[in-house]
């Protein structure tokens, strides 16, 4: 019997598969099969399924962490993991670098084959990787803009299409599980992972998060389809809302705030059927989330009815003991996390200790076997839904569109719709193509900065090795104008062997001198790539050297086009007023340079909108969702104070090369009731002389509330619309009373009776919610 299983597995692994032959399992069939498997498993097999190990642990060679050593599996280490310890999952890349899809197929096939040889029940391995803006750890894959740029596009269809392509190319790598999307709110511009989010608004994040999940999993969540994969909502919950602004540090979030702002995107994603979820690495109100039963079990699994797999982030059970000191040892940390509701531990290294300790805890009665059974059943159900029992690894030969021009065009389209024009003094843009320009700045000639981290390597530092065939901003400008019309002087460089923020003067004086010989200056500033703890910062102002370069170039009198290439809004108020134009590219991916240049020279009309509030000062980090007290006018009398809401650019801002006019705001009801629906409509006109895309956003304001001070305004609906020059369209939105709801101190979500104001641009109308 065992021999037959080995032969069958080998046939599947070597021959590929017929995608049309994949059968969709019903929920009932998956439930029945998972229960049947569970009944046959030993405790050791169950605990092994809850264990996830990083790939480097099972590699061979003295220096498996070297970028220059080819990675190969150590078969005996694989056999130890899957046979002796029954490990059920592996993750990550090897040597912190991207691998060709053929190599991925070889590695995962070999793991699955050894696993099949060693285990009677033949439960396949599930492999997971962070593929957050494309198949980020696969050579030749299509790289899209990072999530913050995708949010700026305000285009859910493009987001969904990008996720579909990412799923396809990840499956072409033999990988069925993606640790994406990020559903945390990017509310704090100091935070090192802001760019991994969809920005600061709960509704925008909810809509785009669902679009990404639909792309990854399919709208019917048929992840057994070999073109789809299992998505992972992360990081549950409130991960970005840290007090210090630094990664994995404490947050203090009242329950009503947690539910009002941080929970909606996760609830929407759970309702959309996402199969797995990853947990916040930090602390909320002093308690590590990985040990929080109220959040992981009572809220997530019971109240939100999440039936999928709950996985830790990197080494976060160990952190309960080693970092957070709520557990006296690793064994107690495991007890706390598993009892809180963790189903799988991203160990990722010392997996033997995790397995041995958890086995002891169950035998000692400290962790009930029923809790283990619940966790393992959730894991098995995901494996069954992925059809891993039938096809343990997909084959790259069955994915002919991998890295295709069709896919690359979609990445270009997303970059083009995300790039945001923030300033255009005297209509300096678009430029004619008969000009001579100086291209300068540390981000001008870098593929690393265009992509950001999680690109070919964790921090993105290896991007130049893999992205040489794509165009930096400099190269894209040269392609557009001809090299003879472009002068390049970096002025400032990043120290690429140092920390992301380390810079050096690379000839600021030379750049200023070259300005004499050109018509315009393209000043490309921003940040080097970073993520997680290495990306923490102490000063939100853009760097001193970049500021010096900007001010000295402005002093030449030549028009300066400031191009920002950054993961978070670094403050530019020291010189912004001296720039003739400002363009935000975010982290636009491999085609960002090409898309940017098409915008600068008018081949594409910009349509991006800010997904966050761009601050003017470091001590004025107020998001658009704020209370009336945060923007008071000057008070009369002895105190004579005021509170300013004074961003550099507001949430939702973005210019176009044409003019749009919103008029005739209509609401079909002036009085509404609970569970009611009303229609908001406006006319959108393109009054300019070229076609363009505009985003219509509907906001609501609760004018008075009885317990919690209402927010000044909240985004409730949005839509991106394309109009030809001179064209007018009527845009309608259906809004339910529940869309106006807020959370009270008791944690209850409700819309309070009273007056609400509905606004689109500067147009406003009031409606009344009856008792």
C-alpha positions in Angstrom: 0.0 0.0 0.0 2.8 2.4 0.9 4.6 1.6 -2.4 1.5 2.5 -4.4 1.3 5.8 -2.6 4.9 6.6 -3.4 4.4 5.8 -7.1 1.3 7.8 -7.3 3.0 10.8 -5.7 5.9 10.5 -8.1 3.6 10.4 -11.1 1.8 13.6 -9.9 5.0 15.4 -9.2 6.8 14.6 -12.4 4.0 14.7 -14.9 2.2 17.9 -14.0 -1.6 17.9 -14.1 -4.6 18.8 -16.2 -6.0 22.0 -14.8 -9.5 21.1 -16.1 -9.5 17.9 -14.2 -9.4 19.5 -10.8 -12.7 18.8 -8.9 -14.2 21.3 -6.5 -14.8 19.9 -3.1 -17.9 21.0 -1.2 -17.6 22.3 2.4 -19.3 19.2 3.6 -16.9 16.9 1.8 -13.9 18.8 3.2 -15.4 18.6 6.7 -16.0 14.9 6.4 -12.6 14.1 5.0 -10.8 16.3 7.6 -12.7 14.5 10.4 -11.9 11.1 9.0 -8.2 12.0 8.8 -8.1 13.5 12.3 -9.6 10.3 13.7 -6.7 8.3 12.4 -3.9 10.6 13.5 -1.6 10.1 16.5 -0.9 13.0 18.9 2.5 13.3 17.4 1.1 13.6 13.9 -1.3 16.3 15.1 1.3 18.4 16.8 3.5 18.1 13.7 0.8 19.6 11.6 0.8 22.6 13.8 4.5 23.2 13.2 5.9 25.5 10.4 9.7 25.5 9.7 11.7 27.9 7.5 13.4 26.4 4.4 17.0 27.2 5.5 16.6 24.7 8.4 16.5 21.8 5.9 19.3 23.0 3.6 22.7 21.5 3.2 26.1 23.1 3.1 28.3 24.9 5.6 27.1 28.4 4.6 23.4 28.0 3.5 22.9 31.7 4.3 25.4 32.9 1.6 23.8 34.5 -1.4 26.4 32.9 -3.6 25.9 29.3 -2.6 23.3 27.3 -4.5 20.7 26.0 -2.2 19.9 22.3 -2.0 17.9 20.3 0.4 19.6 18.0 2.9 17.4 14.9 2.6 18.3 13.7 6.0 17.2 17.0 7.6 14.0 16.9 5.6 13.4 13.3 6.7 14.0 14.2 10.3 11.5 17.0 10.1 8.7 15.2 8.4 9.3 11.7 9.7 10.5 12.1 13.2 8.7 15.3 14.0 5.8 15.1 11.5 6.2 18.8 10.4 3.3 19.8 8.3 4.4 23.2 6.8 7.4 25.0 5.5 7.9 28.6 4.5 10.1 31.3 3.2 12.8 31.3 0.6 16.4 30.0 1.0 19.5 32.2 1.5 17.1 35.3 1.6 16.9 35.4 -2.2 14.5 34.7 -5.1 14.6 31.3 -6.8 13.8 30.3 -10.3 10.4 28.6 -10.6 12.1 25.5 -11.8 14.1 25.4 -8.5 11.0 26.0 -6.5 9.4 23.0 -8.2 12.4 20.9 -7.5 12.6 21.8 -3.8 8.9 21.5 -3.0 8.5 18.3 -5.0 11.4 16.7 -3.1 9.9 17.8 0.2 6.5 16.3 -0.7 8.0 13.1 -2.0 10.1 12.5 1.1 7.0 13.4 3.2 4.9 10.8 1.3 7.5 8.1 1.8 7.7 8.7 5.5 4.1 9.1 6.5 1.3 6.5 6.2 -1.5 9.0 6.1 0.2 10.9 3.3 -0.9 14.3 4.5 0.9 16.7 2.2 3.0 19.7 3.2 1.6 23.2 2.9 4.2 25.7 1.7 3.8 29.4 2.3 5.6 32.6 1.2 5.2 36.4 1.5 4.2 37.3 -2.1 2.9 40.7 -1.4 3.2 42.6 -4.7 3.7 39.8 -7.1 5.5 36.5 -6.7 8.2 38.3 -4.8 10.5 35.4 -4.3 10.5 34.0 -7.8 12.9 35.0 -10.5 11.2 36.5 -13.5 7.8 37.1 -11.8 5.7 40.2 -12.4 6.2 42.9 -9.8 3.3 45.2 -9.1 3.2 48.5 -7.1 3.2 47.8 -3.4 -0.2 47.9 -1.6 0.0 51.7 -0.7 0.3 52.5 -4.4 -2.5 50.1 -5.3 -4.7 52.0 -2.8 -3.9 55.2 -4.6 -5.3 53.8 -7.8 -8.7 53.6 -6.2 -9.3 50.8 -8.7 -10.6 47.5 -7.2 -10.6 45.8 -10.5 -6.9 46.5 -11.1 -6.2 45.3 -7.5 -8.1 42.1 -8.2 -6.4 41.5 -11.5 -3.0 42.0 -9.9 -3.8 39.4 -7.2 -5.0 37.0 -9.9 -1.6 37.3 -11.7 0.2 36.9 -8.4 -1.7 33.8 -7.6 -1.0 32.3 -11.0 2.7 33.0 -10.8 3.0 31.8 -7.2 1.3 28.6 -8.2 3.7 28.4 -11.1 6.4 28.3 -8.4 4.7 25.3 -6.8 3.5 27.4 -3.8 -0.1 27.3 -2.7 -0.2 29.7 0.3 0.4 33.4 0.2 0.9 35.6 3.3 -1.1 38.5 1.9 -3.0 40.9 2.0 -2.1 43.3 4.7 -5.4 44.7 6.2 -3.8 46.8 8.9 -4.6 50.5 8.7 -1.6 52.7 7.6 -2.5 55.5 10.0 0.9 56.4 11.2 3.5 57.8 8.7 6.3 56.9 11.1 5.6 53.2 10.8 8.0 51.0 8.8 5.3 49.0 7.1 2.9 51.7 6.2 3.5 51.0 2.5 2.4 47.4 3.0 -1.1 48.7 3.8 -3.9 50.2 1.8 -3.7 53.4 3.7 -5.5 55.0 6.6 -9.2 54.4 5.9 -11.1 51.4 7.1 -13.6 51.4 4.2 -10.9 51.8 1.5 -8.9 49.0 3.1 -12.0 46.8 3.3 -13.0 47.2 -0.4 -9.4 46.7 -1.7 -8.7 43.9 0.7 -11.8 41.9 -0.5 -10.7 42.7 -4.1 -7.3 41.2 -3.5 -8.7 38.1 -1.8 -11.1 37.6 -4.7 -8.1 37.8 -7.0 -6.0 35.3 -4.9 -8.8 32.8 -4.1 -11.4 33.4 -6.8 -14.8 35.0 -6.0 -16.1 31.5 -5.1 -13.0 30.8 -2.9 -12.2 27.7 -4.9 -8.5 27.5 -3.9 -8.3 24.0 -5.3 -8.3 25.7 -8.7 -4.5 25.6 -9.6 -4.7 29.2 -10.7 -5.7 30.3 -7.2 -4.2 30.0 -3.7 -4.9 30.4 -0.1 -4.8 34.1 1.1 -3.7 35.3 4.5 -5.3 38.3 6.2 -2.7 40.0 8.3 -1.9 41.2 10.9 -4.9 40.6 13.3 -5.4 43.1 14.9 -4.2 46.8 15.3 -0.6 46.0 14.3 0.2 49.4 12.9 -1.4 51.5 15.7 1.7 51.5 17.9 2.3 54.4 20.3 6.0 54.8 19.4 5.6 54.5 15.6 8.1 51.6 15.7 7.6 48.1 14.6 6.5 45.5 17.2 6.1 47.9 20.0 3.1 48.4 22.3 -0.3 49.8 21.2 -3.0 51.1 23.5 -6.4 50.7 21.8 -9.8 51.0 23.6 -12.2 48.3 22.5 -14.5 50.7 20.7 -11.6 52.1 18.7 -10.4 48.6 17.9 -13.8 47.7 16.6 -14.6 51.1 14.9 -11.4 51.4 12.8 -9.2 48.3 12.9 -11.8 45.4 12.7 -13.9 46.3 9.6 -11.4 45.2 7.0 -10.8 41.9 8.7 -14.5 41.3 9.1 -15.0 42.1 5.4 -12.2 39.7 4.5 -13.6 36.9 6.7 -17.0 37.4 5.1 -15.3 37.2 1.7 -14.0 33.7 2.6 -10.2 34.2 3.2 -8.8 30.9 4.4 -6.1 31.9 6.8 -5.1 34.7 9.1 -1.8 35.9 10.6 -1.5 37.5 14.1 -0.2 40.9 15.2 3.4 40.5 16.5 2.9 43.3 19.0 1.0 44.1 22.2 -2.4 45.7 22.7 -3.0 47.3 26.1 0.0 45.5 27.5 -0.9 42.0 26.4 0.8 40.2 23.5 -1.9 39.4 20.8 -0.4 35.9 20.4 -1.5 35.2 24.0 -4.9 37.0 23.8 -7.8 34.5 24.2 -10.3 37.3 24.0 -9.1 38.4 20.5 -8.1 35.1 19.0 -10.9 32.9 20.2 -13.8 34.9 21.5 -13.6 37.7 18.9 -12.1 36.0 15.8 -13.3 32.4 16.0 -16.6 32.8 17.9 -18.0 36.3 17.2 -16.6 36.6 13.7 -17.1 32.9 13.0 -13.7 32.5 11.4 -13.3 28.8 10.5 -9.9 29.0 8.8 -6.3 28.6 9.9 -4.7 30.9 12.5 -0.9 31.1 12.0 1.6 33.1 14.0 4.1 35.6 12.6 7.8 34.8 12.7 8.9 33.3 16.0 6.1 35.1 17.9 5.4 32.3 20.3 9.0 32.3 21.4 8.7 36.1 21.8 6.2 35.6 24.6 9.1 34.4 26.7 12.2 35.9 25.2 10.9 39.4 24.4 7.6 40.1 26.1 8.3 38.2 29.3 4.8 37.1 30.0 6.0 33.4 30.0 8.8 32.1 32.2 10.0 29.7 29.5 9.3 28.5 25.9 7.0 25.8 27.1 4.8 28.2 29.0 4.7 30.4 25.9 3.5 27.6 23.8 0.8 26.8 26.3 -0.4 30.4 26.3 -0.5 30.8 22.6 -2.1 27.5 21.7 -4.7 27.9 24.4 -5.4 31.5 23.2 -6.3 30.1 19.7 -3.1 29.7 17.7 -3.4 26.8 15.2 0.0 26.8 13.6 3.4 28.1 14.9 5.8 29.8 12.5 8.5 28.5 14.7 10.7 29.0 12.5 14.0 27.4 13.5 14.0 25.3 16.7 11.0 23.2 15.7 12.1 20.2 17.8 11.6 22.2 21.0 8.2 23.4 19.9 7.0 19.9 19.1 8.5 18.3 22.2 7.1 21.0 24.5 3.6 20.9 23.0 3.5 17.1 23.3 4.4 17.4 26.9 1.8 20.0 27.5 -1.0 17.8 26.1 0.1 14.8 28.1 0.2 16.9 31.2 -3.3 18.2 30.6 -2.1 21.8 30.3 -3.4 21.9 26.7 -6.5 19.9 26.0 -6.3 17.5 23.0 -9.7 19.0 21.9 -7.8 22.3 21.3 -5.2 20.4 19.3 -7.9 18.7 17.3 -9.6 22.0 16.5 -6.3 23.5 15.3 -5.4 20.4 13.2 -8.8 20.2 11.7 -8.5 23.8 10.5 -5.1 23.0 8.9 -6.4 19.9 7.2 -9.4 21.7 5.8 -7.1 24.3 4.1 -4.9 21.5 2.7 -8.0 19.7 1.4 -9.5 22.8 -0.1 -6.2 23.4 -1.9 -6.4 19.9 -3.4 -2.9 19.2 -2.1 -3.8 15.5 -1.5 -4.4 15.2 -5.3 -1.7 17.6 -6.5 1.0 18.2 -3.8 2.9 20.6 -6.1 1.8 22.4 -9.2 4.2 22.4 -12.2 5.7 25.5 -13.8 5.1 24.0 -17.3 1.4 24.4 -16.8 1.7 28.2 -16.5 2.7 29.5 -19.9 1.7 33.1 -19.1 4.3 33.4 -16.3 6.2 36.7 -16.7 4.4 37.4 -19.9 3.9 40.8 -21.7 0.2 40.5 -20.9 1.0 40.3 -17.1 3.6 43.1 -17.3 1.1 45.4 -19.0 -1.2 44.9 -16.0 1.7 45.9 -13.7 2.3 49.0 -15.8 -1.4 49.9 -15.8 -1.5 49.7 -12.0 1.6 51.9 -11.7 0.1 54.4 -14.1 -3.2 54.6 -12.2 -1.5 54.8 -8.8 1.1 57.6 -9.4 -0.4 60.8 -7.9 0.2 64.4 -9.0 0.2 66.5 -5.9 1.3 69.9 -7.2 1.4 71.4 -10.7 2.2 75.1 -10.4 1.2 77.1 -13.5 0.5 73.9 -15.4 4.2 73.1 -15.7 3.3 69.4 -16.4 3.0 67.7 -18.8 6.3 68.6 -20.5 7.0 68.7 -24.2 9.4 66.1 -25.5 11.9 68.6 -27.0 13.4 69.6 -23.6 16.7 69.0 -21.9 16.5 67.7 -18.3 18.8 67.1 -15.4 17.9 63.9 -13.5 19.2 63.8 -10.0 18.6 62.4 -6.5 19.3 59.1 -4.8 16.2 57.4 -6.2 16.8 58.4 -9.8 18.7 55.4 -11.0 17.6 52.6 -8.6 15.3 49.6 -9.2 15.7 48.8 -5.5 13.9 52.0 -4.5 11.2 51.6 -7.1 10.2 48.3 -5.7 10.9 48.5 -2.0 11.3 45.5 0.4 9.9 42.1 -0.1 11.3 42.1 -3.6 13.6 39.2 -4.5 14.8 39.4 -0.8 13.4 40.5 2.5 14.8 44.0 2.6 14.9 44.4 -1.2 18.7 44.9 -1.3 19.1 42.1 -3.9 16.7 43.7 -6.4 19.5 45.0 -8.7 20.6 41.4 -9.3 17.2 40.5 -10.7 15.7 43.7 -12.2 18.4 44.8 -14.6 16.1 44.4 -17.6 13.7 47.0 -16.3 14.0 50.8 -16.5 15.0 53.0 -13.6 13.5 56.5 -13.7 16.7 57.8 -15.3 16.6 55.1 -18.0 12.9 55.7 -18.7 13.6 59.4 -19.2 16.6 58.6 -21.5 14.3 56.3 -23.5 11.7 59.1 -23.9 14.0 62.0 -24.7 17.2 60.4 -26.0 20.4 60.2 -23.9 21.7 63.3 -25.5 19.0 65.4 -23.9 19.5 64.0 -20.4 22.2 64.8 -17.8 22.5 62.6 -14.7 24.2 63.6 -11.5 23.1 61.7 -8.4 23.9 64.4 -6.0 23.1 62.1 -3.1 23.6 58.3 -2.9 22.4 55.7 -0.4 25.1 53.6 1.2 23.7 50.3 0.0 25.9 48.2 2.3 24.7 50.2 5.3 21.4 50.8 6.9 18.6 52.0 4.7 18.8 55.6 5.9 22.6 56.0 5.5 23.5 58.4 2.7 26.5 60.2 1.3 27.1 63.4 -0.7 27.7 62.1 -4.3 28.3 65.5 -5.8 25.6 67.9 -4.8 27.7 70.8 -6.1 28.1 68.9 -9.5 24.3 68.5 -9.7 23.7 72.2 -9.1 26.3 73.1 -11.7 24.7 70.9 -14.3 21.4 72.7 -13.8 22.8 75.5 -15.9 22.7 73.3 -19.0 19.0 72.2 -18.8 15.5 73.4 -19.1 14.0 71.4 -16.2 15.2 69.4 -13.2 13.8 66.0 -12.2 14.6 65.7 -8.5 14.0 62.1 -7.4 13.9 61.9 -3.6 12.6 59.4 -1.1 13.8 56.4 0.8 15.9 53.3 0.3 14.1 50.0 0.8 13.3 48.7 4.2 10.6 46.8 6.2 9.9 45.7 9.8 12.3 46.5 12.5 15.2 47.5 10.2 12.9 50.2 8.8 12.2 52.1 12.1 13.1 55.8 12.0 13.6 58.7 14.4 13.1 61.6 12.1 10.1 61.9 9.7 11.7 64.8 7.8 13.3 63.7 4.5 17.0 63.5 5.1 19.3 66.5 5.5 21.4 65.7 2.4 18.3 65.4 0.3 16.9 68.6 1.7 20.2 70.4 0.9 20.1 69.0 -2.7 16.5 70.2 -3.1 17.1 73.7 -1.7 20.3 74.3 -3.7 18.7 73.2 -7.0 15.7 75.4 -6.3 18.0 78.3 -5.9 19.3 77.9 -9.5 16.0 79.3 -10.7 15.4 76.3 -13.0 11.9 74.7 -12.7 12.2 71.7 -10.3 9.9 68.7 -10.7 10.0 66.8 -7.4 9.4 63.1 -7.8 8.8 61.2 -4.6 9.7 57.5 -4.4 9.0 56.5 -0.8 7.1 54.0 1.3 5.7 56.5 3.8 5.2 60.3 3.5 8.6 61.8 4.5 8.1 65.5 5.3 9.1 67.9 2.6 7.8 71.2 4.0 11.3 72.7 4.3 11.4 73.0 0.5 8.0 72.0 -1.0 7.0 75.6 -1.7 10.1 76.0 -4.0 9.1 73.0 -6.2 7.1 73.7 -9.4 5.5 70.3 -9.4 5.3 67.3 -7.0 4.6 63.7 -8.1 4.2 60.8 -5.7 5.1 57.4 -7.1 5.0 55.5 -3.8 6.7 52.1 -4.5 5.5 51.5 -8.1 7.4 48.3 -9.0 9.4 47.3 -12.0 7.4 49.4 -14.4 7.1 52.5 -12.2 9.8 54.4 -14.1 8.1 53.9 -17.4 4.7 54.8 -16.1 6.1 57.9 -14.4 7.7 59.2 -17.5 4.6 58.7 -19.6 2.8 60.9 -17.0 5.5 63.5 -16.9 5.3 63.9 -20.7 1.6 63.7 -21.0 1.2 60.3 -22.7 -0.9 59.3 -19.6 -3.2 61.5 -17.6 -2.5 61.0 -13.8 -5.4 59.7 -11.7 -4.0 58.6 -8.4 -5.4 59.8 -5.1 -3.6 59.9 -1.8 -4.5 56.9 0.5 -3.2 58.7 3.5 -2.8 62.3 4.9 0.5 63.7 3.9 1.7 65.6 7.0 3.4 69.0 6.9 5.2 68.7 10.3 6.5 65.9 12.5 4.2 66.9 15.3 1.1 67.2 13.2 0.4 63.6 12.3 -3.4 63.9 12.3 -5.1 61.5 9.8 -8.2 62.6 8.0 -10.3 60.6 10.5 -10.1 62.8 13.5 -12.3 64.7 16.0 -13.6 68.3 15.8 -11.3 69.3 18.7 -8.3 68.6 16.4 -9.2 71.5 14.0 -10.6 74.3 16.2 -10.5 77.8 15.1 -9.0 80.5 17.3 -10.8 80.8 20.7 -11.9 84.2 22.0 -10.6 85.4 25.3 -7.7 84.9 27.6 -6.6 81.5 26.3 -6.4 82.6 22.6 -5.5 79.2 21.2 -6.3 77.2 18.1 -5.8 73.6 16.9 -4.9 73.3 13.3 -5.4 70.4 10.9 -2.8 71.5 8.4 -1.6 68.6 6.2 0.7 69.2 3.3 -1.8 67.3 1.2 -5.1 65.8 2.4 -6.3 62.2 2.1 -7.9 61.6 -1.3 -6.0 64.5 -3.0 -4.7 64.1 -6.5 -4.6 66.3 -9.6 -5.2 65.7 -13.2 -4.2 67.3 -16.5 -7.9 67.9 -17.2 -10.6 69.6 -15.1 -13.5 67.8 -13.4 -16.6 69.4 -11.9 -19.0 67.7 -9.5 -22.5 69.1 -9.4 -26.1 68.4 -8.6 -25.8 66.4 -5.4 -29.1 64.6 -4.9 -30.3 62.2 -2.1 -33.6 60.4 -2.8 -34.7 60.6 0.9 -34.4 63.3 3.5 -35.7 61.0 6.3 -34.4 57.5 6.8 -34.9 54.7 9.3 -32.8 51.9 10.7 -32.0 49.2 8.1 -33.0 51.7 5.4 -31.2 52.3 2.0 -30.9 55.6 0.2 -29.3 56.7 -3.0 -26.8 59.5 -3.4 -26.1 60.8 -6.9 -23.9 63.5 -8.5 -23.1 64.7 -12.0 -19.4 64.4 -12.9 -18.3 66.5 -15.8 -14.9 66.6 -17.6 -14.7 70.3 -18.4 -11.1 70.1 -19.7 -9.7 69.3 -23.1 -8.5 65.7 -22.7 -9.9 62.5 -21.4 -9.2 61.5 -17.8 -10.1 59.4 -14.8 -11.6 60.9 -11.6 -12.5 59.4 -8.3 -15.8 60.4 -6.7 -15.8 59.9 -3.0 -18.9 60.1 -0.7 -18.3 61.1 2.9 -20.7 61.2 5.9 -20.6 63.3 9.0 -22.6 62.5 12.1 -23.3 66.1 13.3 -24.0 65.2 17.0 -23.5 62.0 19.0 -24.5 61.2 22.5 -21.6 59.3 23.9 -18.5 59.4 21.6 -17.5 62.6 19.9 -18.1 61.9 16.2 -15.4 62.0 13.5 -15.4 65.1 11.4 -16.1 62.9 8.4 -15.8 59.3 7.1 -15.4 57.8 3.6 -18.5 55.7 2.8 -18.3 55.0 -0.9 -16.0 55.7 -3.8 -15.8 55.0 -7.6 -13.3 55.7 -10.3 -14.8 57.0 -13.5 -13.3 57.7 -16.9 -14.7 60.6 -18.9 -13.8 61.9 -22.4 -13.3 65.6 -22.8 -16.6 67.4 -22.5 -18.4 64.3 -21.2 -20.8 64.2 -18.2 -22.0 61.2 -16.3 -24.4 60.8 -13.4 -22.8 58.6 -10.7 -25.1 56.9 -8.2 -24.2 55.3 -4.8 -26.5 53.1 -2.7 -25.9 53.6 1.0 -27.4 51.7 3.9 -28.1 53.1 7.3 -25.6 50.6 8.6 -22.9 52.4 6.6 -23.3 55.4 8.9 -22.9 53.4 12.0 -20.2 53.9 14.7 -19.2 51.9 17.7 -20.2 53.1 21.2 -18.3 52.4 24.5 -20.1 49.2 25.0 -18.8 47.8 21.7 -22.1 48.1 20.0 -22.3 49.1 16.4 -25.2 51.4 15.6 -26.2 54.5 13.8 -27.6 57.0 16.3 -30.8 58.9 15.4 -30.2 62.4 14.4 -28.8 64.5 11.6 -26.1 63.4 9.2 -24.4 65.4 6.5 -23.5 63.7 3.2 -20.8 65.4 1.2 -19.1 64.9 -2.2 -16.3 67.4 -2.8 -17.7 70.7 -1.5 -21.3 69.7 -2.0 -23.3 68.9 1.1 -26.8 67.8 2.0 -28.4 66.7 5.2 -30.5 63.7 6.0 -32.3 62.7 9.2 -32.2 59.3 10.8 -35.5 58.8 12.7 -35.8 57.2 16.2 
